[in-house]
Each structure stands twice: as structure tokens, then as C-alpha cells.
Amino acid sequence: MIETYQNERQMTAKSLSDELAYMEQELSKIKENGAYKDYTALMRTYLATQKAFLKIVAEIEQDEPETDELLAFSAGA
């Protein structure tokens, strides 16, 4: 059950990341055309999506066990 939830969060984070990338491309196209009303509308959606993405990423990072960077570095050497 926990693995399913973690997998769902990973898939949601990936989906939101893809949406953000798409919206960034669209925002640049809209800005080039000078349609600032459309730009503002899409930017509001972009910011809401970005907020959701950052929230999910924070949850994912919170559930991961902390690693000591020095130990991880020395183990790789």
C-alpha cells in the first residue's frame, strides 16, 4: 500500500514536471506574439501547477531517509 502511494506520487510529480515544461514553451510563444492577456492567464495556471509540484517534491524528499553526504562520498571513493 505504501509503495503504491509512493509510486503515485512519483508519477504525479513526473506529470506535473511535464506540464510545467509544456507551459514554459507556450509562455515563451505567447510572449513573442504579444498576447499578454493570454500570457497572464497561463502564468496563473503555471504558478498553481508549480506550487503543486513543489509540494509533492517536498513530500517525496521528506519520506526519503537522510544520508550523510560525507559518508556517501567516502563510500564511492
PDB file of N, CA, C and O in Angstrom:
ATOM      1  N   MET A   1       0.829  -1.197   0.000  1.00  0.00           N
ATOM      2  CA  MET A   1       0.000   0.000   0.000  1.00  0.00           C
ATOM      3  C   MET A   1       0.872   1.259   0.000  1.00  0.00           C
ATOM      4  O   MET A   1       0.612   2.203  -0.746  1.00  0.00           O
ATOM      5  N   ILE A   2       1.908   1.262   0.843  1.00  0.00           N
ATOM      6  CA  ILE A   2       2.776   2.435   0.911  1.00  0.00           C
ATOM      7  C   ILE A   2       3.541   2.604  -0.391  1.00  0.00           C
ATOM      8  O   ILE A   2       3.723   3.727  -0.862  1.00  0.00           O
ATOM      9  N   GLU A   3       3.993   1.493  -0.982  1.00  0.00           N
ATOM     10  CA  GLU A   3       4.716   1.576  -2.245  1.00  0.00           C
ATOM     11  C   GLU A   3       3.821   2.121  -3.352  1.00  0.00           C
ATOM     12  O   GLU A   3       4.277   2.887  -4.201  1.00  0.00           O
ATOM     13  N   THR A   4       2.562   1.733  -3.346  1.00  0.00           N
ATOM     14  CA  THR A   4       1.624   2.231  -4.349  1.00  0.00           C
ATOM     15  C   THR A   4       1.467   3.741  -4.215  1.00  0.00           C
ATOM     16  O   THR A   4       1.452   4.457  -5.216  1.00  0.00           O
ATOM     17  N   TYR A   5       1.351   4.222  -2.986  1.00  0.00           N
ATOM     18  CA  TYR A   5       1.226   5.661  -2.739  1.00  0.00           C
ATOM     19  C   TYR A   5       2.482   6.388  -3.207  1.00  0.00           C
ATOM     20  O   TYR A   5       2.394   7.449  -3.825  1.00  0.00           O
ATOM     21  N   GLN A   6       3.645   5.821  -2.916  1.00  0.00           N
ATOM     22  CA  GLN A   6       4.891   6.445  -3.338  1.00  0.00           C
ATOM     23  C   GLN A   6       5.010   6.450  -4.863  1.00  0.00           C
ATOM     24  O   GLN A   6       5.479   7.425  -5.450  1.00  0.00           O
ATOM     25  N   ASN A   7       4.588   5.366  -5.494  1.00  0.00           N
ATOM     26  CA  ASN A   7       4.606   5.317  -6.954  1.00  0.00           C
ATOM     27  C   ASN A   7       3.661   6.352  -7.551  1.00  0.00           C
ATOM     28  O   ASN A   7       3.993   7.001  -8.543  1.00  0.00           O
ATOM     29  N   GLU A   8       2.492   6.507  -6.953  1.00  0.00           N
ATOM     30  CA  GLU A   8       1.530   7.507  -7.427  1.00  0.00           C
ATOM     31  C   GLU A   8       2.100   8.911  -7.304  1.00  0.00           C
ATOM     32  O   GLU A   8       1.932   9.738  -8.200  1.00  0.00           O
ATOM     33  N   ARG A   9       2.774   9.177  -6.190  1.00  0.00           N
ATOM     34  CA  ARG A   9       3.392  10.499  -6.014  1.00  0.00           C
ATOM     35  C   ARG A   9       4.475  10.730  -7.053  1.00  0.00           C
ATOM     36  O   ARG A   9       4.588  11.828  -7.600  1.00  0.00           O
ATOM     37  N   GLN A  10       5.275   9.704  -7.332  1.00  0.00           N
ATOM     38  CA  GLN A  10       6.328   9.838  -8.343  1.00  0.00           C
ATOM     39  C   GLN A  10       5.724  10.116  -9.714  1.00  0.00           C
ATOM     40  O   GLN A  10       6.214  10.971 -10.453  1.00  0.00           O
ATOM     41  N   MET A  11       4.672   9.402 -10.047  1.00  0.00           N
ATOM     42  CA  MET A  11       4.018   9.611 -11.341  1.00  0.00           C
ATOM     43  C   MET A  11       3.376  10.991 -11.411  1.00  0.00           C
ATOM     44  O   MET A  11       3.413  11.638 -12.458  1.00  0.00           O
ATOM     45  N   THR A  12       2.789  11.446 -10.310  1.00  0.00           N
ATOM     46  CA  THR A  12       2.194  12.779 -10.278  1.00  0.00           C
ATOM     47  C   THR A  12       3.265  13.847 -10.439  1.00  0.00           C
ATOM     48  O   THR A  12       3.069  14.818 -11.169  1.00  0.00           O
ATOM     49  N   ALA A  13       4.390  13.676  -9.768  1.00  0.00           N
ATOM     50  CA  ALA A  13       5.492  14.628  -9.884  1.00  0.00           C
ATOM     51  C   ALA A  13       6.006  14.672 -11.320  1.00  0.00           C
ATOM     52  O   ALA A  13       6.286  15.752 -11.840  1.00  0.00           O
ATOM     53  N   LYS A  14       6.132  13.529 -11.958  1.00  0.00           N
ATOM     54  CA  LYS A  14       6.590  13.470 -13.355  1.00  0.00           C
ATOM     55  C   LYS A  14       5.594  14.170 -14.275  1.00  0.00           C
ATOM     56  O   LYS A  14       5.981  14.920 -15.170  1.00  0.00           O
ATOM     57  N   SER A  15       4.308  13.916 -14.042  1.00  0.00           N
ATOM     58  CA  SER A  15       3.268  14.527 -14.854  1.00  0.00           C
ATOM     59  C   SER A  15       3.274  16.046 -14.701  1.00  0.00           C
ATOM     60  O   SER A  15       3.177  16.774 -15.689  1.00  0.00           O
ATOM     61  N   LEU A  16       3.385  16.513 -13.479  1.00  0.00           N
ATOM     62  CA  LEU A  16       3.420  17.954 -13.235  1.00  0.00           C
ATOM     63  C   LEU A  16       4.669  18.582 -13.845  1.00  0.00           C
ATOM     64  O   LEU A  16       4.619  19.696 -14.366  1.00  0.00           O
ATOM     65  N   SER A  17       5.776  17.869 -13.780  1.00  0.00           N
ATOM     66  CA  SER A  17       7.011  18.363 -14.393  1.00  0.00           C
ATOM     67  C   SER A  17       6.848  18.509 -15.901  1.00  0.00           C
ATOM     68  O   SER A  17       7.287  19.497 -16.489  1.00  0.00           O
ATOM     69  N   ASP A  18       6.216  17.523 -16.519  1.00  0.00           N
ATOM     70  CA  ASP A  18       5.961  17.588 -17.965  1.00  0.00           C
ATOM     71  C   ASP A  18       5.036  18.752 -18.308  1.00  0.00           C
ATOM     72  O   ASP A  18       5.248  19.452 -19.299  1.00  0.00           O
ATOM     73  N   GLU A  19       4.006  18.955 -17.479  1.00  0.00           N
ATOM     74  CA  GLU A  19       3.085  20.075 -17.708  1.00  0.00           C
ATOM     75  C   GLU A  19       3.806  21.405 -17.597  1.00  0.00           C
ATOM     76  O   GLU A  19       3.570  22.311 -18.395  1.00  0.00           O
ATOM     77  N   LEU A  20       4.687  21.528 -16.605  1.00  0.00           N
ATOM     78  CA  LEU A  20       5.433  22.769 -16.435  1.00  0.00           C
ATOM     79  C   LEU A  20       6.326  23.045 -17.636  1.00  0.00           C
ATOM     80  O   LEU A  20       6.426  24.183 -18.093  1.00  0.00           O
ATOM     81  N   ALA A  21       6.972  22.008 -18.145  1.00  0.00           N
ATOM     82  CA  ALA A  21       7.830  22.176 -19.317  1.00  0.00           C
ATOM     83  C   ALA A  21       7.006  22.638 -20.520  1.00  0.00           C
ATOM     84  O   ALA A  21       7.420  23.530 -21.260  1.00  0.00           O
ATOM     85  N   TYR A  22       5.847  22.029 -20.705  1.00  0.00           N
ATOM     86  CA  TYR A  22       4.968  22.416 -21.814  1.00  0.00           C
ATOM     87  C   TYR A  22       4.515  23.868 -21.661  1.00  0.00           C
ATOM     88  O   TYR A  22       4.538  24.637 -22.621  1.00  0.00           O
ATOM     89  N   MET A  23       4.106  24.230 -20.459  1.00  0.00           N
ATOM     90  CA  MET A  23       3.623  25.600 -20.239  1.00  0.00           C
ATOM     91  C   MET A  23       4.736  26.620 -20.434  1.00  0.00           C
ATOM     92  O   MET A  23       4.480  27.726 -20.910  1.00  0.00           O
ATOM     93  N   GLU A  24       5.975  26.268 -20.072  1.00  0.00           N
ATOM     94  CA  GLU A  24       7.095  27.182 -20.294  1.00  0.00           C
ATOM     95  C   GLU A  24       7.274  27.465 -21.783  1.00  0.00           C
ATOM     96  O   GLU A  24       7.523  28.603 -22.181  1.00  0.00           O
ATOM     97  N   GLN A  25       7.145  26.427 -22.596  1.00  0.00           N
ATOM     98  CA  GLN A  25       7.242  26.616 -24.045  1.00  0.00           C
ATOM     99  C   GLN A  25       6.103  27.492 -24.561  1.00  0.00           C
ATOM    100  O   GLN A  25       6.316  28.392 -25.373  1.00  0.00           O
ATOM    101  N   GLU A  26       4.901  27.219 -24.082  1.00  0.00           N
ATOM    102  CA  GLU A  26       3.744  28.003 -24.515  1.00  0.00           C
ATOM    103  C   GLU A  26       3.859  29.458 -24.062  1.00  0.00           C
ATOM    104  O   GLU A  26       3.494  30.372 -24.801  1.00  0.00           O
ATOM    105  N   LEU A  27       4.365  29.668 -22.851  1.00  0.00           N
ATOM    106  CA  LEU A  27       4.517  31.035 -22.355  1.00  0.00           C
ATOM    107  C   LEU A  27       5.472  31.831 -23.235  1.00  0.00           C
ATOM    108  O   LEU A  27       5.219  32.997 -23.536  1.00  0.00           O
ATOM    109  N   SER A  28       6.565  31.204 -23.644  1.00  0.00           N
ATOM    110  CA  SER A  28       7.509  31.929 -24.497  1.00  0.00           C
ATOM    111  C   SER A  28       6.894  32.241 -25.867  1.00  0.00           C
ATOM    112  O   SER A  28       7.141  33.312 -26.422  1.00  0.00           O
ATOM    113  N   LYS A  29       6.103  31.322 -26.413  1.00  0.00           N
ATOM    114  CA  LYS A  29       5.430  31.573 -27.694  1.00  0.00           C
ATOM    115  C   LYS A  29       4.424  32.710 -27.562  1.00  0.00           C
ATOM    116  O   LYS A  29       4.358  33.593 -28.417  1.00  0.00           O
ATOM    117  N   ILE A  30       3.641  32.683 -26.483  1.00  0.00           N
ATOM    118  CA  ILE A  30       2.620  33.716 -26.270  1.00  0.00           C
ATOM    119  C   ILE A  30       3.281  35.073 -26.083  1.00  0.00           C
ATOM    120  O   ILE A  30       2.797  36.085 -26.590  1.00  0.00           O
ATOM    121  N   LYS A  31       4.394  35.087 -25.352  1.00  0.00           N
ATOM    122  CA  LYS A  31       5.087  36.353 -25.106  1.00  0.00           C
ATOM    123  C   LYS A  31       5.634  36.932 -26.409  1.00  0.00           C
ATOM    124  O   LYS A  31       5.592  38.145 -26.614  1.00  0.00           O
ATOM    125  N   GLU A  32       6.146  36.068 -27.290  1.00  0.00           N
ATOM    126  CA  GLU A  32       6.645  36.534 -28.587  1.00  0.00           C
ATOM    127  C   GLU A  32       5.533  37.154 -29.418  1.00  0.00           C
ATOM    128  O   GLU A  32       5.758  38.128 -30.137  1.00  0.00           O
ATOM    129  N   ASN A  33       4.325  36.588 -29.321  1.00  0.00           N
ATOM    130  CA  ASN A  33       3.187  37.103 -30.086  1.00  0.00           C
ATOM    131  C   ASN A  33       2.604  38.367 -29.473  1.00  0.00           C
ATOM    132  O   ASN A  33       1.843  39.081 -30.125  1.00  0.00           O
ATOM    133  N   GLY A  34       2.954  38.645 -28.230  1.00  0.00           N
ATOM    134  CA  GLY A  34       2.470  39.858 -27.584  1.00  0.00           C
ATOM    135  C   GLY A  34       1.066  39.753 -27.021  1.00  0.00           C
ATOM    136  O   GLY A  34       0.434  40.776 -26.759  1.00  0.00           O
ATOM    137  N   ALA A  35       0.566  38.557 -26.829  1.00  0.00           N
ATOM    138  CA  ALA A  35      -0.779  38.348 -26.273  1.00  0.00           C
ATOM    139  C   ALA A  35      -0.666  38.287 -24.750  1.00  0.00           C
ATOM    140  O   ALA A  35      -0.677  37.209 -24.155  1.00  0.00           O
ATOM    141  N   TYR A  36      -0.560  39.446 -24.145  1.00  0.00           N
ATOM    142  CA  TYR A  36      -0.282  39.497 -22.715  1.00  0.00           C
ATOM    143  C   TYR A  36      -1.455  39.067 -21.850  1.00  0.00           C
ATOM    144  O   TYR A  36      -1.258  38.634 -20.715  1.00  0.00           O
ATOM    145  N   LYS A  37      -2.655  39.179 -22.361  1.00  0.00           N
ATOM    146  CA  LYS A  37      -3.819  38.695 -21.616  1.00  0.00           C
ATOM    147  C   LYS A  37      -3.751  37.169 -21.493  1.00  0.00           C
ATOM    148  O   LYS A  37      -3.978  36.615 -20.418  1.00  0.00           O
ATOM    149  N   ASP A  38      -3.440  36.505 -22.592  1.00  0.00           N
ATOM    150  CA  ASP A  38      -3.282  35.054 -22.581  1.00  0.00           C
ATOM    151  C   ASP A  38      -2.076  34.647 -21.738  1.00  0.00           C
ATOM    152  O   ASP A  38      -2.115  33.636 -21.037  1.00  0.00           O
ATOM    153  N   TYR A  39      -1.009  35.436 -21.810  1.00  0.00           N
ATOM    154  CA  TYR A  39       0.193  35.170 -21.032  1.00  0.00           C
ATOM    155  C   TYR A  39      -0.118  35.190 -19.539  1.00  0.00           C
ATOM    156  O   TYR A  39       0.312  34.310 -18.794  1.00  0.00           O
ATOM    157  N   THR A  40      -0.866  36.198 -19.113  1.00  0.00           N
ATOM    158  CA  THR A  40      -1.225  36.325 -17.702  1.00  0.00           C
ATOM    159  C   THR A  40      -2.089  35.153 -17.247  1.00  0.00           C
ATOM    160  O   THR A  40      -1.884  34.617 -16.158  1.00  0.00           O
ATOM    161  N   ALA A  41      -3.041  34.759 -18.065  1.00  0.00           N
ATOM    162  CA  ALA A  41      -3.920  33.642 -17.717  1.00  0.00           C
ATOM    163  C   ALA A  41      -3.124  32.346 -17.582  1.00  0.00           C
ATOM    164  O   ALA A  41      -3.321  31.592 -16.629  1.00  0.00           O
ATOM    165  N   LEU A  42      -2.231  32.087 -18.530  1.00  0.00           N
ATOM    166  CA  LEU A  42      -1.424  30.870 -18.474  1.00  0.00           C
ATOM    167  C   LEU A  42      -0.420  30.918 -17.330  1.00  0.00           C
ATOM    168  O   LEU A  42      -0.119  29.889 -16.724  1.00  0.00           O
ATOM    169  N   MET A  43       0.094  32.093 -17.033  1.00  0.00           N
ATOM    170  CA  MET A  43       1.051  32.232 -15.929  1.00  0.00           C
ATOM    171  C   MET A  43       0.393  31.889 -14.596  1.00  0.00           C
ATOM    172  O   MET A  43       1.028  31.293 -13.727  1.00  0.00           O
ATOM    173  N   ARG A  44      -0.859  32.257 -14.430  1.00  0.00           N
ATOM    174  CA  ARG A  44      -1.572  31.896 -13.197  1.00  0.00           C
ATOM    175  C   ARG A  44      -1.677  30.380 -13.064  1.00  0.00           C
ATOM    176  O   ARG A  44      -1.477  29.829 -11.981  1.00  0.00           O
ATOM    177  N   THR A  45      -1.988  29.716 -14.160  1.00  0.00           N
ATOM    178  CA  THR A  45      -2.058  28.256 -14.153  1.00  0.00           C
ATOM    179  C   THR A  45      -0.677  27.659 -13.904  1.00  0.00           C
ATOM    180  O   THR A  45      -0.536  26.687 -13.161  1.00  0.00           O
ATOM    181  N   TYR A  46       0.327  28.240 -14.524  1.00  0.00           N
ATOM    182  CA  TYR A  46       1.701  27.771 -14.350  1.00  0.00           C
ATOM    183  C   TYR A  46       2.119  27.845 -12.886  1.00  0.00           C
ATOM    184  O   TYR A  46       2.695  26.898 -12.350  1.00  0.00           O
ATOM    185  N   LEU A  47       1.831  28.965 -12.246  1.00  0.00           N
ATOM    186  CA  LEU A  47       2.234  29.138 -10.851  1.00  0.00           C
ATOM    187  C   LEU A  47       1.509  28.166  -9.920  1.00  0.00           C
ATOM    188  O   LEU A  47       2.105  27.655  -8.972  1.00  0.00           O
ATOM    189  N   ALA A  48       0.232  27.909 -10.185  1.00  0.00           N
ATOM    190  CA  ALA A  48      -0.514  26.941  -9.381  1.00  0.00           C
ATOM    191  C   ALA A  48       0.051  25.529  -9.572  1.00  0.00           C
ATOM    192  O   ALA A  48       0.163  24.763  -8.615  1.00  0.00           O
ATOM    193  N   THR A  49       0.398  25.202 -10.794  1.00  0.00           N
ATOM    194  CA  THR A  49       0.983  23.893 -11.084  1.00  0.00           C
ATOM    195  C   THR A  49       2.359  23.765 -10.440  1.00  0.00           C
ATOM    196  O   THR A  49       2.706  22.715  -9.900  1.00  0.00           O
ATOM    197  N   GLN A  50       3.125  24.825 -10.500  1.00  0.00           N
ATOM    198  CA  GLN A  50       4.451  24.818  -9.887  1.00  0.00           C
ATOM    199  C   GLN A  50       4.348  24.632  -8.378  1.00  0.00           C
ATOM    200  O   GLN A  50       5.148  23.906  -7.787  1.00  0.00           O
ATOM    201  N   LYS A  51       3.393  25.267  -7.765  1.00  0.00           N
ATOM    202  CA  LYS A  51       3.181  25.126  -6.327  1.00  0.00           C
ATOM    203  C   LYS A  51       2.838  23.676  -5.973  1.00  0.00           C
ATOM    204  O   LYS A  51       3.370  23.135  -5.004  1.00  0.00           O
ATOM    205  N   ALA A  52       1.962  23.053  -6.744  1.00  0.00           N
ATOM    206  CA  ALA A  52       1.598  21.653  -6.511  1.00  0.00           C
ATOM    207  C   ALA A  52       2.807  20.744  -6.705  1.00  0.00           C
ATOM    208  O   ALA A  52       3.012  19.808  -5.933  1.00  0.00           O
ATOM    209  N   PHE A  53       3.605  21.016  -7.731  1.00  0.00           N
ATOM    210  CA  PHE A  53       4.797  20.218  -7.996  1.00  0.00           C
ATOM    211  C   PHE A  53       5.784  20.318  -6.833  1.00  0.00           C
ATOM    212  O   PHE A  53       6.298  19.301  -6.367  1.00  0.00           O
ATOM    213  N   LEU A  54       6.046  21.523  -6.369  1.00  0.00           N
ATOM    214  CA  LEU A  54       6.990  21.709  -5.275  1.00  0.00           C
ATOM    215  C   LEU A  54       6.505  21.056  -3.988  1.00  0.00           C
ATOM    216  O   LEU A  54       7.309  20.543  -3.209  1.00  0.00           O
ATOM    217  N   LYS A  55       5.205  21.072  -3.763  1.00  0.00           N
ATOM    218  CA  LYS A  55       4.642  20.430  -2.577  1.00  0.00           C
ATOM    219  C   LYS A  55       4.862  18.917  -2.626  1.00  0.00           C
ATOM    220  O   LYS A  55       5.246  18.309  -1.627  1.00  0.00           O
ATOM    221  N   ILE A  56       4.619  18.315  -3.783  1.00  0.00           N
ATOM    222  CA  ILE A  56       4.799  16.868  -3.919  1.00  0.00           C
ATOM    223  C   ILE A  56       6.278  16.499  -3.804  1.00  0.00           C
ATOM    224  O   ILE A  56       6.621  15.502  -3.169  1.00  0.00           O
ATOM    225  N   VAL A  57       7.144  17.292  -4.410  1.00  0.00           N
ATOM    226  CA  VAL A  57       8.578  17.013  -4.320  1.00  0.00           C
ATOM    227  C   VAL A  57       9.043  17.110  -2.864  1.00  0.00           C
ATOM    228  O   VAL A  57       9.856  16.299  -2.420  1.00  0.00           O
ATOM    229  N   ALA A  58       8.542  18.078  -2.134  1.00  0.00           N
ATOM    230  CA  ALA A  58       8.903  18.208  -0.722  1.00  0.00           C
ATOM    231  C   ALA A  58       8.439  16.993   0.078  1.00  0.00           C
ATOM    232  O   ALA A  58       9.155  16.517   0.960  1.00  0.00           O
ATOM    233  N   GLU A  59       7.239  16.490  -0.231  1.00  0.00           N
ATOM    234  CA  GLU A  59       6.741  15.285   0.447  1.00  0.00           C
ATOM    235  C   GLU A  59       7.623  14.082   0.137  1.00  0.00           C
ATOM    236  O   GLU A  59       7.938  13.289   1.025  1.00  0.00           O
ATOM    237  N   ILE A  60       8.015  13.951  -1.110  1.00  0.00           N
ATOM    238  CA  ILE A  60       8.864  12.829  -1.519  1.00  0.00           C
ATOM    239  C   ILE A  60      10.212  12.907  -0.806  1.00  0.00           C
ATOM    240  O   ILE A  60      10.706  11.901  -0.297  1.00  0.00           O
ATOM    241  N   GLU A  61      10.803  14.096  -0.769  1.00  0.00           N
ATOM    242  CA  GLU A  61      12.097  14.259  -0.121  1.00  0.00           C
ATOM    243  C   GLU A  61      12.003  14.043   1.386  1.00  0.00           C
ATOM    244  O   GLU A  61      12.951  13.557   2.004  1.00  0.00           O
ATOM    245  N   GLN A  62      10.879  14.396   1.971  1.00  0.00           N
ATOM    246  CA  GLN A  62      10.694  14.227   3.404  1.00  0.00           C
ATOM    247  C   GLN A  62      10.646  12.747   3.783  1.00  0.00           C
ATOM    248  O   GLN A  62      11.121  12.365   4.853  1.00  0.00           O
ATOM    249  N   ASP A  63      10.079  11.917   2.917  1.00  0.00           N
ATOM    250  CA  ASP A  63       9.957  10.492   3.195  1.00  0.00           C
ATOM    251  C   ASP A  63      11.255   9.724   2.965  1.00  0.00           C
ATOM    252  O   ASP A  63      11.422   8.620   3.483  1.00  0.00           O
ATOM    253  N   GLU A  64      12.166  10.295   2.199  1.00  0.00           N
ATOM    254  CA  GLU A  64      13.438   9.626   1.935  1.00  0.00           C
ATOM    255  C   GLU A  64      14.338   9.740   3.162  1.00  0.00           C
ATOM    256  O   GLU A  64      14.392  10.793   3.799  1.00  0.00           O
ATOM    257  N   PRO A  65      15.039   8.669   3.492  1.00  0.00           N
ATOM    258  CA  PRO A  65      15.942   8.751   4.643  1.00  0.00           C
ATOM    259  C   PRO A  65      17.104   9.686   4.334  1.00  0.00           C
ATOM    260  O   PRO A  65      17.612   9.719   3.213  1.00  0.00           O
ATOM    261  N   GLU A  66      17.510  10.437   5.336  1.00  0.00           N
ATOM    262  CA  GLU A  66      18.618  11.359   5.151  1.00  0.00           C
ATOM    263  C   GLU A  66      19.916  10.580   5.056  1.00  0.00           C
ATOM    264  O   GLU A  66      20.127   9.607   5.781  1.00  0.00           O
ATOM    265  N   THR A  67      20.780  11.017   4.158  1.00  0.00           N
ATOM    266  CA  THR A  67      22.076  10.384   4.029  1.00  0.00           C
ATOM    267  C   THR A  67      23.150  11.390   4.388  1.00  0.00           C
ATOM    268  O   THR A  67      23.028  12.586   4.126  1.00  0.00           O
ATOM    269  N   ASP A  68      24.176  10.886   4.980  1.00  0.00           N
ATOM    270  CA  ASP A  68      25.320  11.731   5.305  1.00  0.00           C
ATOM    271  C   ASP A  68      26.141  11.871   4.030  1.00  0.00           C
ATOM    272  O   ASP A  68      26.644  10.881   3.499  1.00  0.00           O
ATOM    273  N   GLU A  69      26.276  13.090   3.544  1.00  0.00           N
ATOM    274  CA  GLU A  69      26.947  13.311   2.274  1.00  0.00           C
ATOM    275  C   GLU A  69      28.409  12.891   2.322  1.00  0.00           C
ATOM    276  O   GLU A  69      28.944  12.379   1.339  1.00  0.00           O
ATOM    277  N   LEU A  70      29.054  13.105   3.460  1.00  0.00           N
ATOM    278  CA  LEU A  70      30.455  12.715   3.590  1.00  0.00           C
ATOM    279  C   LEU A  70      30.609  11.204   3.528  1.00  0.00           C
ATOM    280  O   LEU A  70      31.524  10.692   2.882  1.00  0.00           O
ATOM    281  N   LEU A  71      29.700  10.482   4.211  1.00  0.00           N
ATOM    282  CA  LEU A  71      29.749   9.023   4.159  1.00  0.00           C
ATOM    283  C   LEU A  71      29.447   8.504   2.756  1.00  0.00           C
ATOM    284  O   LEU A  71      30.074   7.551   2.293  1.00  0.00           O
ATOM    285  N   ALA A  72      28.492   9.129   2.086  1.00  0.00           N
ATOM    286  CA  ALA A  72      28.152   8.712   0.730  1.00  0.00           C
ATOM    287  C   ALA A  72      29.326   8.964  -0.211  1.00  0.00           C
ATOM    288  O   ALA A  72      29.593   8.157  -1.102  1.00  0.00           O
ATOM    289  N   PHE A  73      30.021  10.068  -0.021  1.00  0.00           N
ATOM    290  CA  PHE A  73      31.189  10.384  -0.854  1.00  0.00           C
ATOM    291  C   PHE A  73      32.312   9.404  -0.592  1.00  0.00           C
ATOM    292  O   PHE A  73      32.912   8.883  -1.532  1.00  0.00           O
ATOM    293  N   SER A  74      32.605   9.145   0.676  1.00  0.00           N
ATOM    294  CA  SER A  74      33.730   8.263   1.003  1.00  0.00           C
ATOM    295  C   SER A  74      33.427   6.811   0.609  1.00  0.00           C
ATOM    296  O   SER A  74      34.351   6.051   0.321  1.00  0.00           O
ATOM    297  N   ALA A  75      32.167   6.423   0.592  1.00  0.00           N
ATOM    298  CA  ALA A  75      31.812   5.067   0.173  1.00  0.00           C
ATOM    299  C   ALA A  75      32.052   4.902  -1.316  1.00  0.00           C
ATOM    300  O   ALA A  75      32.374   3.805  -1.772  1.00  0.00           O
ATOM    301  N   GLY A  76      31.902   5.969  -2.077  1.00  0.00           N
ATOM    302  CA  GLY A  76      32.104   5.893  -3.514  1.00  0.00           C
ATOM    303  C   GLY A  76      33.571   5.951  -3.900  1.00  0.00           C
ATOM    304  O   GLY A  76      33.922   5.618  -5.032  1.00  0.00           O
ATOM    305  N   ALA A  77      34.428   6.366  -2.990  1.00  0.00           N
ATOM    306  CA  ALA A  77      35.846   6.512  -3.308  1.00  0.00           C
ATOM    307  C   ALA A  77      36.621   5.239  -3.177  1.00  0.00           C
ATOM    308  O   ALA A  77      37.829   5.225  -3.416  1.00  0.00           O
TER     309      ALA A  77
END
